[in-house]
Amino acid sequence: MFALLKQIMRAAFAVACLSGMASPLAAQSRMEIARAPLASEIGAREVSFLARDLETDTDYVLEGSDLTRRHAPWSTFKIPNLLIALESGVAGSLESPYIWDRSRRPAQGFWPPAWRQDQTLGTAFQRSAVWVFRDIAGEVGTGRYRQRLGEWGYGNASIPDGSDDFWLGDTLQISVSEQVAFLERFFAGTLGLSVSTTDALISVSRSGTFGPATLHGKTGSGPVIRGDMGGPFEGWYTGFVLRPDAEPVVFSLYTRADSYAGLESFRQDFAIQLLQTADLLQLN
């Protein structure tokens, strides 16, 4: 794995330096995925999708996608949040424990049972347990977040003073192309991460196996109008595909639907379908 990362680092480092960390990197070629054959699956949803094959330096874009409009990252922010927690020493490893304090973090009605218990950093990532990452945010602090996210070119890197939920429909915003560029920098080795931190994200984000390839990713979602859990929702599935004989594919899907139910399974399922349509992921 890390021989692969070193190869990518040599190829991409010069590009990252020339382009500037705040600007999304662009691939050399672009292929469009036709929307019309997928109309029945998309329905009334808004969907934007970008996948970048780092082997061929090709972008695959769903026709009609808006790749530059920014949105709240919601729980896809757990990707950089986990990296920052580990690199800053706020968390020692994926096994670092977090005890649920019911008085300080009372359960909300929408919390699933998996959140209403003690966690490790790893289970909190996989279960998307927001309260753990709010605790982490309090320890990391606004200054370190602003510095890291600014250096990494992560969206607008806008964080209010003292906030511990700035990624949940608040000031932090990121576009589809910026999500993909961030993951490209992760594999380019330009984020300044340790080997153990890189290993941790690859391990904890694994979502499935497709032939010899492994799918890694993180979902995220929240109400378009903050606090309106019965109204329209927006959501993400952002991640990467690791292949044994080729460089990774990095991708991000953004969607908006009339309700949470309209995107809960759709975001990951449709991202997989688009990756398969582009021949970037095998059919199982």
N, C-alpha and C positions, 0 to 999 in steps of 0.2 A: 504493500500500500504506500509506504513512504518513499520507495523508489519512484513510484508513479507521481507522487506529489512533487518530488524534486525535479522531475522532467518537466512538469507543468510550470513549476516556479521559474525555471530558466527561460521558458518560452514566453511567459506572460509578464515577467517582472518589468521588462523594458516598456511594454505596452502600458502597464499601469502607471509607470513613472511619467511617460509622455502624455497620457490622457489626463492625469490628475485624479487623485482619489475621490474627489467630489463628483466626478462625471461618470455616468455609466459607460462601461466599455462596450464597443460595438463589434459584432462579428464581421468577418470578411464577406459572407454571403447570407442570403435570406431566402427561405422557402415559406410559402403561404399554405396553411391548412384550410381547405375550403369549408365554409360555414354551412352552406345549403344542405349537404348530405347529413349534417348533424343537427338539423333544425328540430327534429322531434325530441332529441335528448335535451337540447338547450331550452326549448319551450319559451316561456316569457322571461327567463333569467337574462341578466346582463353577464357576459363572460368575456374575460380577456386572458390570454395565455401566451407565454413565451418560454421556449426551451432553447438552450444553447448547447450544441454539441462541441465540447472542447477538443475533440479529436479532429474534426473537420473544420472547425471555426465557422459553423453555420448556425444561424438562428432559424427556428421554426415558430411561426406566428399564426395563431388562429385569425382568419380573415375578420376584419372589423374590430380587432382588439385596440383598446386604448392603453398603450404601454407607459405613457408618461404621466397620467393623472395620478395624484397621490391619494392614499387612503390610510386610515389607521391600520397598523399591522396586526392588532389584536394578538392572539397567542403565537403567531409566527415570530413575534419578538422574543419568544423563549429561546430561539436559536442564538442570537447575539447575547441575550441575557445570561444563558448558561455559560457561554464563552467568557463573558466579563466576570461572572461569579468565580469561575475557576482561576482565571488569570490574576484576579485581584487578591485571591486568597480568602475571599468571603466564604467560599465553599472549598473543601479540600479534595473532594472526589464525588463521583456519582453516588457513593454510599453515605455521604454526609447527611445526618438525620435532621428532621424538622418536626418538632412536636406541636400539634395543633392546640393552640390556646383558644378555647371556645368563647371566652369572655372578650378577648381582643379581636378575634376574627370570627364572629358569629356566622353560622351557616345561613346563606340566603336561600330562598325558596327554589331557585333554579339549580342549586348545587347538586351534582350527582353524588351517590353514596361514596364513590371512590375519592372524592375530595374531603369527605367528613371523617378523616382519620390522619394519623401521623404519616409522614412521607419521608423519603430520601430525595436527594436532588434528582436522581434518575427517575423515580416513580412520579415525581411532580412534573417532570417534563413529559413523560409518556401519558399521564392522566390529565395533563393541562391544568394542574391544581394552582389556580391563580394566587391563593393566599400565600403559598410558599414564595412565589416570585415577588410578591409585594413585600414580604419580609426581607428578601434579598435586596430589593431596591432601596429599602431603608438603610441597609448596611453599606451598600455601594456608594450611595450619595449622588446628588445631582452633578457635582463637579466632575467626578470620574466618568459618569455616563456621557456628559457633554464632550469631554475630551476624547473618549474612545469612539463614540459614534461619529464625531466630527472627523477624526483621523481615518475611520473606516469608510466614510462617505455613505453612511446609512441614512437614507432619506433626508429629511430636513434637520435631523438631530436636534429637534426643538423639545426641550424638557423644562417644565415649570419648576421653580424653586420648591424643594421639599416634597414633590409629588412621588407617590409610590405606585401609581397606576397610569402613568402618562402614555402608555401604549394602548390603552383600552378606550378608544374613541376620543382621545384628548388631543394634545398638540402634536405629538409625534406622528408623522405621516411619511409614507413611502410608496413608490410606484412599482408596477410589475417589473419594469426594466431595472430599477434600482435593487429590487430583491435578487434578481438574477445576477447583476453585477457584483453584489456583495458576496454571493456564494462563489462566483468566479474568483474573486480575490482570496476567499478562504482556500481554494485549491491552488491558487498561485503562490501561496505562502507569504503574502504581503501584509497580513493582519498582525504579524508579530506574535503568533501563538506558540506555545510549547507543544511538543509532541504529545504529551499526555492529554492536553486540552483538545487537540485535534482528534486524537483517538476517542476521547469521551463523546464528542458530538457524533462521530461516525457510528459508534456503538449504540448510543441511546436513541438515535433517530431512525434506526432500521425499521422499515414498515412491511417488508415482504420480499420474496424471492421470485424472480421471473427468469427461468432458465438459469444461465450462469450469472445473471446480473442481480444486484440487490437494489431495492428501492428504499430511499431514505427521505423522510419529510416531516413536516409539522403543519397541522391544521390551525386555523384561527377563525374566529367569527365574533360578531357582536351586532347589536341593534343599530340601524342607520340613525335613528333618533335615540340618543343616549338615554337609557332607562326604560324605553318602550319595548318590553320583551315580547309583546304581542304583535308588533308591526314588522316592517321590512327589515331584513338582515343582510349584512355583507359578510363575506368570508373568503378564506384563502386555503390553498394547499401549495406549499413551497418546499422545495427539496432538491434532491440529486439522485442520479442513477450511477452506481459503480459497476464497471464492467471489467472482467479480468484481462482482456486484450486490447483495451482502448481507454482513452482518457474519459473522464466523467461527462455526464450530461447534467446541467443545472437548469432548473425550471421554476416557474411560478404561475399559479392560476388564481385569478381574482374573480369573484362572482357576487351578484346581488340577487336576492329572491324576495318574494312576498312574505316569507316567514322563515324561521330557523329550520323547520322541517324541510323546506324547499332546497336547502343547501347542505344539510347535515352530512349525508352520505354522498351527495352529488359532487362536491368539490374534489374529493380524492378520487372517486370512481371516474369522473370525467377527465381529470388530469391523466390518469392511467390510460384511458381510452385515447386521448390525444397523443400521448407518448407512443402508444402502439400504432396509431395511424401514421405517425411520422417515422416508423420503423426504428425508434429509439429504445423500445422495450418490447421484449418478446411476448407473444400470447401464451398464457398458461394452458 
